[in-house]
Amino acid sequence: MRWIDLEGAVNVRDLGGLPTTDGGTTRHGRILRSDNLQGLTPSDVDLLVGSHKVRHVVDLRSGPEVSLEGPGPLASVAEVTVHHHTLFAEGGRHTDVDADRALPWQDRHADDDLRVTGFYYGYLRERPDSVVSALRVMALDDGAAIVHCAAGKDRTGVLCALALSVAGATREAIVEDYVATGERLERVLARLRASATYRDDLDSRPADDHMPRARYIEQFLGVLDDRFGGPLPWLEANGWTEADNAALRSRLRD
């Protein structure tokens, strides 16, 4: 597994090294994924900016999360640009309607598979602009990009699944990358419970309910297959161009 061990974040890994449908692999050192970045230490920042050449942060958190938690230490680094692209519908100056009503880990009293798939598809339905814009940042070629939300599981998982689909990663590899968060879920939840922003929502359900299961992302991708013919046709229907496609493929392909 392509883990990057940091002191202030626990769910950080590289999207490189995954098999593609034509027998190749995705590139290392181009796109990283992570849980929240507020706890990064100075040595973490040095490692990400210096060794991994991170120049862009794709922050998928809602407006209230950013306000309550802060932008994180990377926002103060001159070489780094932070791009905020919430995946929730904005409901006002200080609130996200869907985020306030139910964050991604909250129970919606429905079948788990349908609940999670519906939530994931909701990102695309409510904020196609953010999805496309975030992927365009991930395709920039001036250094590495790191994409994150709170746990680095749901919102980040959807964006990375789409990016890997564009890059031609196998469906099995996309699922493998998604479920890898489960290896560090206990540590992820411990970090989030230390924050009042997330604690009550997390404690309302057993820890096992937060596990990223293969069938969740498989069903989400299956919805895109059935309704649009796959992730790429959905992106094209929402403004994604051939130039965007070529840029992201070049970014992630050996």
DRENTOR-781697 format. One line per 8 residues: for each residue x, y, z of N, C-alpha, C, O. Coordinates in pm, whole numbers, padded with zeros to 5 digits, always signed. Each point is the difference from the previous one (the first is absolute). Layout:
# DRENTOR-781697
X,Y,Z,X,Y,Z,X,Y,Z,X,Y,Z; ...
This chain:
# DRENTOR-781697
+00085,-00120,+00000,-00085,+00120,+00000,+00088,+00124,+00000,+00112,-00001,+00052; -00163,+00106,-00110,+00075,+00122,-00027,-00016,+00103,+00111,-00021,+00118,-00027; +00030,-00164,+00153,-00021,+00090,+00114,+00113,+00101,+00014,+00116,-00030,-00029; -00151,+00149,+00076,+00097,+00102,+00037,-00024,+00029,+00147,-00106,+00050,+00038; +00202,-00082,+00045,-00016,+00013,+00145,+00035,+00140,+00047,+00112,+00048,-00020; -00210,+00017,+00082,+00018,+00135,+00053,-00036,+00000,+00149,-00064,-00092,+00050; +00107,+00196,+00019,-00034,+00013,+00142,-00141,+00054,+00021,-00067,-00037,+00096; +00021,+00125,-00187,-00125,+00070,+00022,-00114,-00039,-00091,-00102,+00069,-00002
+00116,-00177,-00074,-00107,-00055,-00083,+00029,-00149,-00013,+00116,-00042,-00006; -00223,-00039,+00000,+00022,-00145,+00007,-00048,-00076,-00122,+00028,-00119,-00013; -00101,+00184,-00078,-00059,-00069,-00114,+00054,+00059,-00131,-00077,+00042,-00086; +00209,-00038,+00075,+00065,+00065,-00113,+00066,-00106,-00088,+00078,-00082,+00046; -00112,+00087,-00174,+00062,-00095,-00092,+00007,+00058,-00142,-00067,+00098,-00032; +00148,-00162,-00049,+00028,+00042,-00137,-00091,-00079,-00094,-00022,-00119,+00020; -00030,+00184,-00123,-00082,-00071,-00099,+00085,-00069,-00105,-00054,-00056,-00096; +00184,+00058,+00112,+00088,-00066,-00095,+00010,-00150,+00025,-00030,-00049,+00109
+00074,-00023,-00213,+00027,-00143,+00012,-00119,-00091,-00018,+00010,-00120,+00024; -00124,+00175,-00065,-00119,-00082,-00020,-00008,-00049,-00145,+00032,+00076,-00091; -00073,-00199,+00069,-00005,-00054,-00136,-00107,+00067,-00086,-00107,+00037,+00050; +00137,-00023,-00178,-00093,+00057,-00097,-00048,-00108,-00097,+00059,-00107,-00010; -00165,+00138,-00060,-00063,-00101,-00086,+00087,-00040,-00118,-00023,-00105,-00060; +00124,+00186,+00024,+00087,-00033,-00112,+00132,-00062,+00046,+00094,-00012,-00079; -00087,-00027,+00205,+00119,-00067,+00050,+00102,+00091,+00062,+00106,-00047,+00044; -00132,+00178,-00038,+00093,+00093,+00062,-00032,+00021,+00147,-00071,-00080,+00062
+00123,+00187,-00007,-00027,+00036,+00140,-00017,+00152,+00009,+00046,+00074,-00087; -00111,-00030,+00192,-00012,+00143,+00024,+00130,+00054,+00057,+00078,-00073,+00061; -00056,+00204,-00080,+00126,+00062,+00038,+00005,+00032,+00149,-00098,+00044,+00060; +00214,-00067,-00003,+00026,+00042,+00138,+00032,+00149,+00003,+00049,+00058,-00097; -00079,+00003,+00213,+00045,+00135,+00026,-00077,+00109,-00071,+00048,+00113,-00006; -00163,-00143,-00048,-00079,+00099,-00071,-00124,+00043,+00078,-00026,+00119,+00016; -00050,-00216,+00034,-00120,+00030,+00077,+00002,-00082,+00129,+00016,-00122,-00002; -00033,+00192,+00114,-00008,-00063,+00131,-00142,+00019,+00054,-00069,+00094,-00040
+00027,-00182,+00129,-00130,+00014,+00066,+00020,-00007,+00151,+00094,-00065,+00047; -00182,+00131,+00028,+00026,+00013,+00143,-00129,+00025,+00079,-00103,+00037,-00055; +00114,-00059,+00186,-00099,+00050,+00093,+00032,+00147,+00028,+00085,+00058,-00068; -00152,+00004,+00167,+00017,+00144,+00020,+00146,+00035,+00033,+00074,-00081,+00056; -00036,+00202,-00092,+00140,+00041,+00004,+00030,+00104,+00108,+00111,+00054,+00004; -00209,-00026,+00083,+00022,+00104,+00101,+00111,-00034,+00099,+00064,+00089,+00055; -00041,-00219,-00033,+00097,-00041,+00101,+00141,-00019,-00051,+00085,-00050,+00074; -00057,+00086,-00197,+00134,-00019,-00055,+00105,+00073,+00084,-00018,+00116,+00037
+00126,-00185,-00008,+00111,+00060,+00073,+00095,+00068,-00099,-00011,-00023,-00120; +00102,+00105,+00169,+00098,+00061,-00091,+00078,-00102,-00081,+00029,+00023,-00117; +00004,-00138,+00178,+00073,-00102,-00076,-00089,-00063,-00106,+00048,-00038,-00107; -00180,+00026,+00136,-00094,-00050,-00102,-00005,+00095,-00119,+00004,-00043,-00116; -00012,+00172,+00146,-00005,+00101,-00107,+00128,-00006,-00083,-00006,+00007,-00123; +00118,-00019,+00189,+00127,-00009,-00072,+00003,-00123,-00091,+00048,+00006,-00113; -00100,-00118,+00163,+00000,-00123,-00078,-00092,+00013,-00122,+00038,-00037,-00111; -00158,+00090,+00132,-00096,+00011,-00110,+00046,+00102,-00105,-00006,-00026,-00120
+00051,+00141,+00166,+00038,+00107,-00093,+00138,-00024,-00059,+00023,+00026,-00118; +00069,-00077,+00201,+00136,-00022,-00046,+00017,-00131,-00076,+00033,+00000,-00118; -00054,-00111,+00187,+00025,-00131,-00061,-00106,-00038,-00104,+00033,-00053,-00106; -00160,+00080,+00137,-00109,-00041,-00091,-00044,+00109,-00095,-00087,-00022,-00084; +00146,+00141,+00096,-00025,+00111,-00093,-00147,+00038,-00010,-00048,+00034,-00108; -00024,-00039,+00221,-00140,+00040,-00001,-00009,+00150,-00027,+00062,+00081,+00068; -00141,-00046,-00169,-00020,+00141,-00036,-00148,+00039,+00001,-00033,+00119,-00004; -00056,-00219,+00008,-00143,+00029,-00002,-00072,-00087,+00103,+00025,-00120,+00010
-00113,+00182,+00066,-00086,-00070,+00095,-00143,+00013,-00050,-00050,+00111,-00021; -00017,-00225,+00002,-00142,-00002,-00037,-00078,-00033,+00126,-00003,-00114,+00045; -00061,+00216,+00012,-00072,-00013,+00127,-00149,-00019,-00031,-00066,+00092,-00048; +00014,-00211,+00075,-00138,-00034,-00032,-00096,+00022,+00117,-00118,-00035,-00010; +00166,+00091,+00118,-00086,+00019,+00116,-00104,+00109,-00026,+00016,+00084,-00088; -00121,-00088,+00167,-00104,+00102,-00009,+00051,+00132,+00056,+00101,+00005,+00070; -00174,+00102,-00102,+00034,+00131,+00057,+00005,+00001,+00151,+00096,+00052,+00056; -00197,-00109,+00012,+00006,-00003,+00147,+00120,-00077,+00055,+00057,+00040,+00101
-00020,-00149,-00166,+00118,-00075,+00046,+00125,+00085,-00007,+00081,+00002,+00093; -00065,+00067,-00204,+00119,+00084,-00015,-00001,+00112,+00104,+00104,+00032,+00058; -00222,+00028,-00035,-00010,+00108,+00098,+00032,-00048,+00141,+00069,+00067,+00076; -00121,-00186,-00042,+00019,-00052,+00135,+00138,-00059,+00023,+00057,+00014,+00108; -00005,-00080,-00210,+00126,-00072,+00015,+00122,+00079,-00047,+00111,-00023,+00047; -00132,+00116,-00138,+00110,+00076,-00055,+00053,-00062,-00128,-00028,-00116,-00029; +00105,+00192,-00049,+00048,-00049,-00129,+00120,-00095,+00010,+00028,-00073,-00095; +00042,+00074,+00207,+00115,-00088,+00015,+00131,+00069,-00032,+00002,+00103,-00068
+00109,-00159,+00117,+00132,+00064,-00015,+00045,+00021,-00143,+00076,+00094,-00027; -00119,-00178,-00066,+00046,+00015,-00139,-00049,+00131,-00061,+00059,+00050,-00096; -00166,+00006,+00151,-00053,+00126,-00052,+00098,+00115,+00021,-00011,+00104,-00065; +00105,-00122,+00157,+00097,+00106,+00029,+00131,-00016,-00076,+00092,+00079,+00018; -00084,-00180,-00102,+00123,-00026,-00076,-00009,+00071,-00134,-00095,-00022,-00076; +00193,+00104,+00046,-00005,+00084,-00120,-00010,-00082,-00129,-00065,+00042,-00095; +00130,-00156,+00093,+00002,-00080,-00123,-00129,-00077,-00025,-00018,-00057,-00108; -00072,+00054,+00206,-00119,-00084,-00007,-00125,+00085,-00019,-00017,+00104,+00064
-00072,-00150,-00153,-00130,+00063,-00021,-00109,-00093,+00050,-00003,-00117,-00037; -00086,+00170,+00121,-00112,-00079,+00051,-00124,+00031,-00084,-00036,+00117,-00017; -00028,-00222,-00034,-00120,+00012,-00081,-00116,-00063,+00077,+00001,-00120,+00026; -00099,+00201,+00012,-00113,-00051,+00078,-00116,-00030,-00094,-00053,+00090,-00065; +00015,-00216,+00058,-00110,-00044,-00086,-00092,-00091,+00080,+00011,-00123,-00007; -00102,+00183,+00083,-00092,-00080,+00079,-00087,-00088,-00089,-00036,+00040,-00111; +00002,-00158,+00159,-00088,-00088,-00074,-00143,+00005,+00052,-00084,-00081,-00040; +00056,+00177,+00129,-00136,+00019,+00050,-00060,+00126,-00061,+00071,+00094,-00034
-00203,-00094,+00020,-00070,+00118,-00051,+00010,+00112,+00104,-00037,-00020,+00116; +00085,+00135,-00157,+00010,+00113,+00091,-00139,+00055,+00030,-00079,+00025,-00091; +00049,-00007,+00220,-00132,+00046,+00039,-00001,+00137,+00061,-00103,+00043,+00052; +00214,+00027,-00055,+00002,+00133,+00061,+00142,+00043,+00029,+00095,-00069,-00036; -00081,+00183,+00100,+00133,+00058,+00022,+00086,-00086,+00090,+00121,-00008,-00019; -00183,-00057,+00120,+00079,-00077,+00096,-00039,-00147,+00005,+00042,-00070,+00093; -00119,+00022,-00188,-00050,-00136,+00015,-00005,-00074,-00133,-00014,+00060,-00106; +00025,-00191,+00115,-00028,-00090,-00111,-00125,-00078,+00038,-00003,-00064,+00105
-00100,+00070,-00188,-00126,-00062,+00036,+00017,-00149,+00029,-00039,-00047,+00107; +00096,-00025,-00201,+00013,-00145,+00020,+00099,-00033,+00111,-00020,-00097,+00073; +00124,+00177,-00061,+00098,-00027,+00105,-00062,+00020,+00137,+00026,-00079,+00091; -00107,+00184,-00075,-00064,+00025,+00129,-00103,-00107,+00032,-00018,-00037,+00116; -00049,-00013,-00219,-00106,-00097,+00023,+00057,-00139,+00027,-00052,-00074,+00083; +00159,+00038,-00155,+00057,-00133,+00019,+00138,-00006,-00063,+00013,+00002,-00122; +00089,-00009,+00205,+00134,-00021,-00051,+00012,-00143,-00054,-00087,-00082,+00030; +00190,+00050,-00108,+00005,-00127,-00071,-00011,-00124,+00087,-00043,-00104,-00048
+00080,+00112,+00176,-00004,-00120,+00082,-00128,-00012,+00082,-00015,-00096,+00076; -00078,+00190,-00089,-00119,-00007,+00081,-00102,-00098,-00058,-00004,-00023,-00121; -00077,-00034,+00208,-00099,-00099,-00039,-00120,+00067,-00065,-00058,+00094,+00055; +00022,-00140,-00171,-00119,+00049,-00067,-00113,-00102,+00007,-00098,+00009,-00074; +00113,-00107,+00163,-00105,-00098,+00025,-00042,-00072,-00128,-00119,-00019,-00025; +00216,-00019,-00054,-00027,-00071,-00125,+00099,-00113,-00013,+00099,-00006,+00072; -00125,-00084,-00165,+00094,-00106,-00032,+00137,+00060,-00024,+00013,+00098,-00073; +00091,-00157,+00134,+00134,+00059,-00007,+00047,+00021,-00144,+00052,+00106,-00034
-00069,-00209,-00051,+00047,+00012,-00137,-00067,+00116,-00072,+00066,+00080,-00064; -00197,-00072,+00075,-00074,+00107,-00065,+00032,+00136,+00061,+00010,+00100,-00071; +00006,-00098,+00204,+00031,+00126,+00067,+00133,+00056,-00047,+00009,+00117,-00037; +00095,-00202,+00037,+00133,+00048,-00038,+00005,+00035,-00147,+00054,+00104,-00038; -00111,-00190,-00047,-00001,+00029,-00143,-00076,+00129,-00028,+00043,+00081,-00083; -00155,-00062,+00151,-00077,+00122,-00018,+00077,+00123,+00042,-00007,+00103,-00066; +00080,-00115,+00176,+00081,+00113,+00045,+00109,+00031,-00101,+00024,+00116,-00033; +00042,-00220,-00015,+00107,+00021,-00097,-00054,+00062,-00129,+00058,+00094,-00053
-00166,-00147,+00004,-00058,+00057,-00121,-00049,+00142,+00026,-00003,+00082,-00092; -00036,-00054,+00216,-00043,+00134,+00036,+00109,+00104,-00020,-00029,+00114,-00035; +00156,-00153,+00059,+00109,+00094,-00026,-00002,+00045,-00146,+00015,+00118,-00031; -00036,-00214,-00058,+00000,+00030,-00143,-00124,+00078,-00040,+00007,+00090,-00084; -00119,-00124,+00144,-00124,+00068,-00033,-00001,+00144,+00050,-00041,+00091,-00071; +00087,-00071,+00196,-00007,+00132,+00061,+00113,+00092,-00043,-00020,+00120,-00016; +00141,-00176,-00003,+00115,+00086,-00028,+00086,-00053,-00115,+00119,-00025,+00018; -00179,+00008,-00137,+00082,-00041,-00114,+00110,+00101,-00031,+00106,-00037,-00050
-00132,+00165,+00080,+00102,+00103,-00022,+00123,-00026,+00084,+00113,+00014,-00047; -00134,-00051,+00174,+00113,-00027,+00088,+00075,-00126,-00041,+00123,-00006,+00005; -00198,-00095,-00047,+00063,-00125,-00042,+00094,+00025,-00119,+00116,-00041,+00002; -00167,+00110,-00104,+00080,+00026,-00119,+00117,+00092,+00033,+00112,-00023,-00046; -00137,+00127,+00125,+00108,+00093,+00035,+00109,-00067,+00082,+00118,+00025,-00022; -00158,-00111,+00115,+00099,-00071,+00082,+00086,-00092,-00086,+00121,-00007,+00019; -00182,-00062,-00112,+00076,-00089,-00088,+00096,+00080,-00089,+00110,-00046,-00031; -00152,+00165,-00009,+00092,+00083,-00080,+00121,+00043,+00081,+00111,+00007,-00054
-00129,+00022,+00182,+00115,+00032,+00085,+00091,-00122,+00011,+00123,+00012,-00006; -00182,-00129,+00022,+00078,-00122,+00012,+00080,-00029,-00127,+00098,-00073,+00004; -00140,+00131,-00116,+00069,-00021,-00127,+00113,+00098,-00026,+00075,-00017,-00096; -00061,+00122,+00181,+00106,+00098,-00021,+00136,-00067,+00011,+00019,-00094,+00078; +00077,+00144,-00156,+00129,-00071,-00008,+00115,+00071,+00068,+00116,-00036,-00021; -00145,+00138,+00104,+00108,+00072,+00068,+00015,-00051,+00143,-00030,+00072,+00095; +00076,-00194,-00080,+00014,-00061,+00131,-00116,-00091,+00031,-00091,-00016,-00081; +00093,-00044,+00199,-00102,-00096,+00039,-00123,+00071,+00058,+00009,+00113,+00048
-00121,-00182,-00053,-00124,+00047,+00063,-00038,-00099,+00110,+00021,-00120,-00014; -00077,+00172,+00123,-00053,-00085,+00105,-00147,+00035,+00020,-00033,+00117,+00021; -00054,-00218,-00028,-00144,+00021,+00014,-00044,-00059,+00132,+00042,-00110,+00038; -00128,+00185,+00035,-00040,-00048,+00132,-00138,+00051,+00037,-00051,+00096,-00059; -00008,-00162,+00157,-00123,+00048,+00064,+00024,-00010,+00151,+00100,+00052,+00048; -00188,-00116,+00026,+00022,-00017,+00144,+00067,-00133,+00029,+00108,-00005,+00058; -00173,-00104,-00099,+00056,-00133,+00022,+00085,-00048,-00116,+00079,-00094,+00015; -00093,+00158,-00131,+00070,-00048,-00119,-00063,-00127,-00053,+00069,-00083,-00060
-00198,+00067,+00082,-00066,-00127,-00032,-00111,+00016,-00103,+00004,-00065,-00104; -00103,+00150,+00131,-00118,+00009,-00085,+00018,+00101,-00114,+00006,-00039,-00117; +00003,+00166,+00150,+00017,+00102,-00103,+00130,-00020,-00077,+00002,+00002,-00123; +00106,-00023,+00197,+00128,-00026,-00063,-00004,-00129,-00080,+00058,-00009,-00109; -00126,-00092,+00163,-00011,-00128,-00070,-00069,+00012,-00133,+00042,-00062,-00098; -00149,+00141,+00092,-00073,+00020,-00125,+00087,+00073,-00103,+00007,-00041,-00116; +00059,+00150,+00159,+00084,+00075,-00095,+00114,-00086,-00052,+00032,+00005,-00119; +00030,-00083,+00206,+00112,-00083,-00044,-00048,-00113,-00090,+00070,-00037,-00094
-00189,-00016,+00120,-00056,-00103,-00088,-00023,+00056,-00140,+00026,-00067,-00099; -00076,+00190,+00092,-00021,+00062,-00131,+00133,+00028,-00070,+00014,-00027,-00119; +00083,+00080,+00193,+00131,+00027,-00060,+00064,-00127,-00052,+00055,-00002,-00110; -00061,-00103,+00188,+00060,-00127,-00042,-00075,-00060,-00119,+00061,-00065,-00085; -00192,+00086,+00080,-00076,-00047,-00115,+00045,+00070,-00128,+00019,-00065,-00103; -00001,+00196,+00110,+00049,+00076,-00115,+00138,-00049,-00042,+00030,-00009,-00119; +00053,-00023,+00216,+00136,-00046,-00028,+00006,-00142,-00054,+00106,-00046,-00042; -00219,-00024,+00043,-00002,-00136,-00053,+00037,-00106,+00100,+00033,-00112,-00040
-00037,+00143,+00170,+00027,-00104,+00101,-00108,-00107,-00008,-00114,+00029,-00035; +00150,-00150,+00066,-00099,-00108,-00001,-00104,+00024,+00109,+00028,+00066,+00101; -00147,-00118,-00122,-00103,+00015,+00102,+00043,-00065,+00131,-00029,+00051,+00108; +00099,-00163,-00117,+00049,-00067,+00121,+00098,+00088,+00076,-00002,+00003,+00123; +00088,+00070,-00195,+00097,+00088,+00065,-00069,+00119,+00066,+00040,+00043,+00108; -00144,+00009,-00172,-00075,+00111,+00057,-00067,-00043,+00131,+00002,+00074,+00098; -00059,-00191,-00098,-00064,-00053,+00121,+00105,-00024,+00108,-00024,+00030,+00117; +00138,-00084,-00156,+00108,-00025,+00097,+00045,+00129,+00067,+00022,+00004,+00121
-00008,+00102,-00202,+00041,+00128,+00058,-00106,+00053,+00095,+00034,+00053,+00106; -00159,-00067,-00141,-00109,+00049,+00085,-00001,-00071,+00135,-00008,+00066,+00104; +00016,-00199,-00104,-00014,-00074,+00126,+00124,+00009,+00086,-00005,-00035,+00118; +00118,+00082,-00172,+00124,+00007,+00077,-00014,+00087,+00124,+00070,-00022,+00098; -00158,+00120,-00102,-00022,+00084,+00118,-00040,-00083,+00121,+00030,+00038,+00113; -00096,-00150,-00136,-00040,-00086,+00110,+00116,-00048,+00085,-00017,-00029,+00119; +00136,+00020,-00179,+00117,-00044,+00075,+00038,+00099,+00110,+00063,-00037,+00099; -00102,+00162,-00118,+00037,+00104,+00097,-00123,+00070,+00060,+00011,+00108,+00058
-00127,-00171,-00074,-00123,+00066,+00042,-00002,+00031,+00148,-00046,+00107,+00040; +00095,-00198,+00044,+00000,+00024,+00144,+00077,+00127,+00034,-00044,+00080,+00082; +00158,-00061,-00145,+00080,+00119,+00024,-00067,+00125,-00057,+00008,+00107,+00059; -00073,-00122,-00174,-00072,+00113,-00059,-00111,+00047,+00094,-00012,+00120,+00027; -00068,-00214,+00023,-00110,+00036,+00088,+00049,+00060,+00131,-00062,+00091,+00054; +00174,-00141,-00004,+00055,+00056,+00123,+00038,+00147,-00020,-00023,+00083,+00088; +00081,-00052,-00203,+00035,+00139,-00029,-00124,+00088,-00007,-00003,+00109,+00056; -00099,-00157,-00126,-00120,+00080,-00017,-00075,+00019,+00132,-00058,+00106,+00024
+00059,-00209,+00060,-00070,+00012,+00129,+00067,+00101,+00092,-00061,+00046,+00097; +00184,-00013,-00124,+00069,+00102,+00080,-00050,+00140,-00031,+00034,+00096,+00069; -00116,-00083,-00174,-00054,+00129,-00040,-00149,+00007,+00028,-00074,-00092,-00034; +00030,+00201,+00095,-00143,+00019,+00027,-00081,+00009,-00129,-00121,-00025,+00001; +00184,+00060,-00110,-00069,+00011,-00128,-00060,-00134,-00042,-00108,-00004,-00059; +00177,-00105,+00089,-00039,-00132,-00049,-00044,-00098,+00109,-00064,-00100,-00030; +00097,+00128,+00153,-00013,-00101,+00106,-00142,-00054,+00015,-00020,-00121,-00002; -00078,+00208,+00016,-00136,-00047,+00026,-00055,-00083,-00115,-00068,-00100,+00022
+00098,+00142,-00146,-00048,-00075,-00115,+00062,-00140,-00005,-00068,-00098,-00030; +00195,+00090,+00058,+00068,-00129,-00003,-00050,-00091,+00112,-00018,-00120,-00022; -00003,+00174,+00139,-00041,-00081,+00114,-00143,-00049,-00011,-00042,-00085,+00079; -00035,+00137,-00174,-00139,-00043,-00015,-00012,-00136,-00067,-00110,-00056,-00005; +00221,+00002,-00046,-00005,-00130,-00068,+00122,-00083,+00039,+00104,+00056,+00035; -00115,-00190,-00040,+00114,-00086,+00031,+00114,+00023,-00100,-00023,+00038,-00114; +00144,-00061,+00160,+00117,+00022,-00085,-00007,-00081,-00129,+00043,+00047,-00105; -00097,-00169,+00113,-00005,-00086,-00119,-00087,+00059,-00110,+00018,-00032,-00117
-00112,+00117,+00154,-00087,+00062,-00101,+00075,+00096,-00090,-00049,+00036,-00108; +00167,+00007,+00149,+00077,+00095,-00079,+00095,-00070,-00097,+00070,+00067,-00076; -00067,-00200,+00077,+00094,-00074,-00083,-00028,+00019,-00149,-00115,-00014,-00042; +00217,+00046,-00038,-00020,+00009,-00145,-00003,-00140,-00061,+00103,-00068,-00006; -00217,+00026,-00037,-00018,-00136,-00054,+00001,+00003,-00153,-00050,+00094,-00062; +00109,-00197,+00005,+00016,-00005,-00146,-00132,+00022,-00073,-00004,+00067,-00103; -00103,-00124,+00156,-00127,+00009,-00071,-00053,+00143,-00008,-00079,+00031,-00089; +00122,+00056,+00179,-00047,+00139,-00005,+00051,+00069,-00126,-00078,+00058,-00075
+00208,-00065,+00052,+00056,+00069,-00117,-00035,-00076,-00126,-00017,+00062,-00106; +00005,-00194,+00113,-00042,-00077,-00117,-00140,+00040,-00044,-00026,+00016,-00119; -00064,-00001,+00215,-00136,+00037,-00035,-00005,+00143,-00053,-00074,+00028,-00095; +00151,+00062,+00154,+00005,+00138,-00050,+00047,+00003,-00145,-00062,+00064,-00084; +00172,-00133,+00055,+00050,-00003,-00137,-00099,-00070,-00093,-00012,+00036,-00117; -00058,-00136,+00170,-00102,-00068,-00079,-00113,+00093,-00039,-00055,-00012,-00110; +00018,+00103,+00200,-00103,+00100,-00033,+00046,+00087,-00117,-00078,+00027,-00091; +00204,+00015,+00093,+00051,+00081,-00111,+00004,-00081,-00129,-00029,+00052,-00107
+00065,-00179,+00118,-00001,-00087,-00119,-00141,-00010,-00058,-00019,+00016,-00120; -00077,-00042,+00206,-00137,-00024,-00045,-00066,+00126,-00055,-00072,-00005,-00100; +00096,+00120,+00166,-00070,+00122,-00037,+00068,+00080,-00109,-00065,+00070,-00077; +00200,-00080,+00072,+00074,+00086,-00091,+00096,-00074,-00093,+00053,+00058,-00094; -00031,-00185,+00120,+00098,-00074,-00076,+00138,+00004,+00062,+00097,-00041,-00063; -00087,+00091,+00188,+00127,+00003,+00070,+00031,+00137,+00056,-00072,+00096,-00029; +00178,-00085,+00109,+00038,+00129,+00057,+00035,+00106,-00103,-00039,+00116,+00014; +00112,-00154,-00119,+00043,+00099,-00099,-00118,+00065,-00072,+00000,+00122,-00015
-00100,-00197,-00031,-00115,+00067,-00061,-00072,+00095,+00096,-00050,+00104,-00043; +00044,-00140,+00172,-00060,+00093,+00095,+00080,+00130,+00007,-00056,+00109,-00002; +00188,-00122,+00009,+00085,+00119,+00004,-00019,+00085,-00126,-00011,+00122,+00009; +00008,-00186,-00125,-00016,+00074,-00124,-00134,+00073,-00005,-00009,+00109,-00055; -00093,-00170,+00114,-00132,+00065,+00004,-00001,+00121,+00093,-00093,+00080,-00003; +00198,-00067,+00085,+00007,+00111,+00096,+00120,+00091,-00026,+00052,+00062,+00092; -00011,-00055,-00218,+00100,+00098,-00041,+00142,-00048,-00012,+00089,+00077,-00037; -00064,-00204,+00069,+00135,-00056,-00013,+00035,-00011,-00147,-00078,-00053,-00079
+00194,+00102,+00040,+00039,+00004,-00141,+00105,-00106,-00032,+00055,-00065,+00089; -00031,+00049,-00216,+00105,-00093,-00042,+00136,+00047,+00050,+00085,-00083,+00034; -00064,+00214,-00029,+00125,+00052,+00054,+00014,-00033,+00149,+00108,-00036,+00045; -00218,+00047,+00031,+00002,-00040,+00141,+00035,-00147,+00012,+00083,-00039,+00083; -00146,-00041,-00166,+00023,-00144,+00004,+00146,-00033,-00028,+00061,-00081,+00071; -00006,+00144,-00174,+00140,-00026,-00035,+00093,+00045,+00112,+00099,-00068,+00028; -00129,+00181,+00035,+00086,+00051,+00107,+00002,-00093,+00119,+00107,-00028,+00054; -00223,-00021,-00012,-00005,-00088,+00117,+00060,-00136,-00031,+00067,-00059,+00085
-00092,+00008,-00204,+00061,-00128,-00038,+00152,+00011,-00003,+00070,-00088,+00048; -00020,+00197,-00105,+00145,+00021,-00004,+00058,+00012,+00139,+00111,-00044,+00027; -00189,+00106,+00061,+00043,+00021,+00138,+00018,-00132,+00073,+00094,-00016,+00078; -00183,-00077,-00103,-00003,-00123,+00080,+00049,-00125,-00072,-00001,-00109,+00057; +00044,+00125,-00182,+00041,-00120,-00075,+00149,-00005,-00022,+00062,+00101,-00033; -00003,-00221,+00051,+00140,-00021,-00035,+00014,-00010,-00151,+00111,-00018,-00050
